[in-house]
Every structure is written in C-alpha cells, then in structure tokens.
Amino acid sequence: MAMQDLVPMGLWVIAVAVCLGICIICVLRGALSKPTLSRPIKPVSWVVVGMQLVSVVLSMAPFLAFKLSADGMGAAMLGFYRGAGLAAAGILILLVVAELALMYLQASKSTQFTELLRASHQSGIQNDLTMQQDDVHDEQQLERDLEASFDDPNED
C-alpha cells in the first residue's frame, strides 16, 4: 500500500473534522445546547460562513483525489474506496446540511434575542418615562394636599 493510497481517506477525515467543528461552533455560540436568554446569542460570524464554504470544497476533495489517483492504486484499496464511497459521500452531505441548519438556527435565535433585547430596552425606557410622569403627578398632588391643609376650614 502506497502513501498516496491514503490521501483520499486523509482528506475525508479532515473534511469531517472541519464540518464537525463548524457545527460545534454554531451550537455553542447560538446557545442551541441549552435554551436560555441569560447570555447574549451571537450572530453567525463571517469567519464561520467562510469556513462553511471551505468545508463544502473540502468535502469534494477526497472524491477528486480518488478520481485522480485511482489508476495507480492497488486492487484492495480501490475496492475499499469504491465500497465506502457512497457512505462517505452521504456522511459529508449530511454534515454540510447540518452546518447550514445550525447556522440558520443560530441566526434565527440571534435575531430573536436582539429583538427581545430591543423590546425590553424600549419597555424599560417607557417604564422610566411612566415613573417620571407618576412622580410629577404625585408631587402636584402633594402640593394640593399641602395647600388644602393650610386652608382654614372656618373661613367659609
């Protein structure tokens, strides 16, 4: 078995590792592992988007390497790659789809978190304004009560 016979398998392992890494990043940054709003949910970064595109290219690389080196491979490795090729392709396709789904979920949760934060900030401002108006009203009522208490009830 020549070293070049292992290149497609090595490229496949690298592609799987990159795909899993992107999935893990999306789960952690998107707070998908535990549904809580106690910490900020980050939007999908451009680095992750770029890495997702790289993972698509890396997912095709093992099959291209196999195609280019199939003529020089031994019969045993050639049979192995032909037998495992469909399963390997299926796994990579599922991982790429999982990346896209997790990126979508992260982006969706980030948008919801941002809208919730904005709404709570807006309601906080409204509550502050309402409290200030109530304070002004209470001060005016207090002044009227004080004036009424100083009025002589016998003047009538």
C-alpha positions as a Markdown table, in Angstrom:
| # | Residue | x | y | z |
|---|---|---|---|---|
| 1 | Met | 0.0 | 0.0 | 0.0 |
| 2 | Ala | 1.5 | 3.3 | -1.1 |
| 3 | Met | 1.2 | 6.5 | 0.8 |
| 4 | Gln | -0.8 | 8.1 | -2.0 |
| 5 | Asp | -3.5 | 5.4 | -1.5 |
| 6 | Leu | -4.3 | 7.0 | 1.9 |
| 7 | Val | -4.7 | 10.6 | 0.6 |
| 8 | Pro | -8.4 | 10.4 | -0.1 |
| 9 | Met | -9.1 | 8.9 | 3.3 |
| 10 | Gly | -7.0 | 11.6 | 5.0 |
| 11 | Leu | -8.8 | 14.3 | 3.1 |
| 12 | Trp | -12.1 | 12.8 | 4.1 |
| 13 | Val | -11.1 | 12.8 | 7.8 |
| 14 | Ile | -10.1 | 16.5 | 7.5 |
| 15 | Ala | -13.4 | 17.4 | 5.8 |
| 16 | Val | -15.4 | 15.6 | 8.6 |
| 17 | Ala | -13.4 | 17.4 | 11.3 |
| 18 | Val | -13.9 | 20.8 | 9.7 |
| 19 | Cys | -17.7 | 20.1 | 9.3 |
| 20 | Leu | -18.0 | 19.0 | 12.9 |
| 21 | Gly | -16.0 | 22.0 | 14.1 |
| 22 | Ile | -18.4 | 24.3 | 12.4 |
| 23 | Cys | -21.4 | 22.5 | 13.9 |
| 24 | Ile | -19.9 | 22.7 | 17.4 |
| 25 | Ile | -19.2 | 26.4 | 17.0 |
| 26 | Cys | -22.8 | 27.1 | 15.9 |
| 27 | Val | -24.2 | 25.1 | 18.8 |
| 28 | Leu | -22.0 | 26.9 | 21.4 |
| 29 | Arg | -22.3 | 30.4 | 20.0 |
| 30 | Gly | -26.0 | 30.1 | 19.2 |
| 31 | Ala | -26.8 | 28.7 | 22.7 |
| 32 | Leu | -28.5 | 25.8 | 21.0 |
| 33 | Ser | -27.4 | 23.3 | 23.6 |
| 34 | Lys | -29.4 | 25.0 | 26.4 |
| 35 | Pro | -32.4 | 27.2 | 25.8 |
| 36 | Thr | -31.6 | 30.3 | 27.9 |
| 37 | Leu | -31.5 | 34.0 | 27.3 |
| 38 | Ser | -29.2 | 34.7 | 30.2 |
| 39 | Arg | -26.3 | 35.3 | 27.9 |
| 40 | Pro | -26.1 | 37.0 | 24.5 |
| 41 | Ile | -26.6 | 34.9 | 21.4 |
| 42 | Lys | -24.1 | 35.9 | 18.8 |
| 43 | Pro | -25.0 | 36.1 | 15.1 |
| 44 | Val | -23.2 | 33.8 | 12.7 |
| 45 | Ser | -19.8 | 35.4 | 12.0 |
| 46 | Trp | -18.4 | 35.9 | 8.6 |
| 47 | Val | -15.5 | 33.6 | 9.5 |
| 48 | Val | -18.0 | 30.7 | 10.1 |
| 49 | Val | -19.7 | 31.5 | 6.8 |
| 50 | Gly | -16.3 | 31.4 | 5.0 |
| 51 | Met | -15.4 | 28.2 | 6.8 |
| 52 | Gln | -18.7 | 26.6 | 5.7 |
| 53 | Leu | -17.8 | 27.4 | 2.1 |
| 54 | Val | -14.3 | 25.9 | 2.7 |
| 55 | Ser | -15.9 | 22.8 | 4.2 |
| 56 | Val | -18.0 | 22.3 | 1.0 |
| 57 | Val | -14.8 | 22.4 | -1.1 |
| 58 | Leu | -13.0 | 20.1 | 1.4 |
| 59 | Ser | -16.0 | 17.7 | 1.2 |
| 60 | Met | -15.4 | 17.3 | -2.5 |
| 61 | Ala | -11.6 | 17.0 | -2.2 |
| 62 | Pro | -11.5 | 13.3 | -1.2 |
| 63 | Phe | -13.5 | 12.2 | -4.2 |
| 64 | Leu | -11.4 | 14.3 | -6.6 |
| 65 | Ala | -8.2 | 12.8 | -5.1 |
| 66 | Phe | -9.6 | 9.3 | -5.5 |
| 67 | Lys | -10.5 | 10.1 | -9.1 |
| 68 | Leu | -7.1 | 11.4 | -9.9 |
| 69 | Ser | -5.2 | 8.6 | -8.1 |
| 70 | Ala | -7.4 | 5.6 | -8.9 |
| 71 | Asp | -5.2 | 4.4 | -11.8 |
| 72 | Gly | -2.2 | 3.9 | -9.5 |
| 73 | Met | -4.0 | 2.3 | -6.6 |
| 74 | Gly | -3.8 | -1.3 | -5.6 |
| 75 | Ala | -6.8 | -3.5 | -6.1 |
| 76 | Ala | -7.6 | -3.8 | -2.4 |
| 77 | Met | -7.6 | 0.0 | -1.8 |
| 78 | Leu | -9.5 | 0.6 | -5.0 |
| 79 | Gly | -12.2 | -1.9 | -3.8 |
| 80 | Phe | -12.3 | -0.3 | -0.4 |
| 81 | Tyr | -12.8 | 3.2 | -1.7 |
| 82 | Arg | -15.5 | 2.1 | -4.2 |
| 83 | Gly | -17.3 | 0.2 | -1.5 |
| 84 | Ala | -17.1 | 3.0 | 1.1 |
| 85 | Gly | -17.6 | 5.9 | -1.4 |
| 86 | Leu | -21.4 | 6.1 | -1.2 |
| 87 | Ala | -21.4 | 6.1 | 2.6 |
| 88 | Ala | -18.6 | 8.6 | 2.8 |
| 89 | Ala | -20.4 | 10.9 | 0.4 |
| 90 | Gly | -23.6 | 10.6 | 2.4 |
| 91 | Ile | -21.9 | 11.4 | 5.7 |
| 92 | Leu | -20.3 | 14.5 | 4.2 |
| 93 | Ile | -23.6 | 15.6 | 2.6 |
| 94 | Leu | -25.4 | 15.2 | 6.0 |
| 95 | Leu | -22.7 | 17.2 | 7.8 |
| 96 | Val | -22.9 | 20.1 | 5.3 |
| 97 | Val | -26.7 | 20.2 | 5.6 |
| 98 | Ala | -26.3 | 20.1 | 9.4 |
| 99 | Glu | -23.9 | 23.1 | 9.2 |
| 100 | Leu | -26.4 | 25.0 | 7.2 |
| 101 | Ala | -29.3 | 24.1 | 9.5 |
| 102 | Leu | -27.3 | 25.0 | 12.6 |
| 103 | Met | -26.1 | 28.3 | 11.1 |
| 104 | Tyr | -29.8 | 29.1 | 10.3 |
| 105 | Leu | -30.9 | 28.3 | 13.9 |
| 106 | Gln | -28.1 | 30.4 | 15.3 |
| 107 | Ala | -29.0 | 33.3 | 13.1 |
| 108 | Ser | -32.7 | 32.9 | 14.0 |
| 109 | Lys | -32.0 | 32.8 | 17.7 |
| 110 | Ser | -29.7 | 35.7 | 17.5 |
| 111 | Thr | -32.4 | 37.8 | 15.7 |
| 112 | Gln | -35.0 | 36.8 | 18.3 |
| 113 | Phe | -32.6 | 37.7 | 21.1 |
| 114 | Thr | -31.8 | 41.1 | 19.6 |
| 115 | Glu | -35.5 | 41.8 | 19.1 |
| 116 | Leu | -36.2 | 40.8 | 22.7 |
| 117 | Leu | -33.4 | 42.9 | 24.0 |
| 118 | Arg | -34.6 | 45.9 | 22.0 |
| 119 | Ala | -38.2 | 45.4 | 23.2 |
| 120 | Ser | -37.1 | 45.2 | 26.8 |
| 121 | His | -34.9 | 48.2 | 26.4 |
| 122 | Gln | -37.9 | 50.1 | 24.8 |
| 123 | Ser | -40.2 | 49.0 | 27.6 |
| 124 | Gly | -37.5 | 50.0 | 30.2 |
| 125 | Ile | -37.5 | 53.5 | 28.7 |
| 126 | Gln | -41.3 | 53.5 | 28.7 |
| 127 | Asn | -41.3 | 52.4 | 32.3 |
| 128 | Asp | -38.8 | 55.2 | 33.2 |
| 129 | Leu | -41.0 | 57.8 | 31.5 |
| 130 | Thr | -44.1 | 56.5 | 33.2 |
| 131 | Met | -42.4 | 56.5 | 36.6 |
| 132 | Gln | -41.2 | 60.1 | 36.0 |
| 133 | Gln | -44.8 | 61.2 | 35.0 |
| 134 | Asp | -46.1 | 59.4 | 38.1 |
| 135 | Asp | -43.6 | 61.3 | 40.2 |
| 136 | Val | -44.6 | 64.6 | 38.7 |
| 137 | His | -48.3 | 63.7 | 39.3 |
| 138 | Asp | -47.5 | 62.7 | 42.9 |
| 139 | Glu | -45.6 | 66.0 | 43.6 |
| 140 | Gln | -48.6 | 68.0 | 42.2 |
| 141 | Gln | -51.0 | 66.0 | 44.4 |
| 142 | Leu | -48.7 | 66.6 | 47.4 |
| 143 | Glu | -48.7 | 70.3 | 46.8 |
| 144 | Arg | -52.5 | 70.4 | 46.5 |
| 145 | Asp | -52.8 | 68.4 | 49.7 |
| 146 | Leu | -50.4 | 70.7 | 51.5 |
| 147 | Glu | -52.3 | 73.8 | 50.3 |
| 148 | Ala | -55.6 | 72.2 | 51.4 |
| 149 | Ser | -54.2 | 71.5 | 54.8 |
| 150 | Phe | -53.2 | 75.2 | 55.2 |
| 151 | Asp | -56.7 | 76.4 | 54.3 |
| 152 | Asp | -58.6 | 77.5 | 57.3 |
| 153 | Pro | -61.8 | 75.4 | 57.5 |
| 154 | Asn | -63.6 | 78.2 | 59.4 |
| 155 | Glu | -63.2 | 80.7 | 56.5 |
| 156 | Asp | -66.5 | 79.6 | 54.9 |
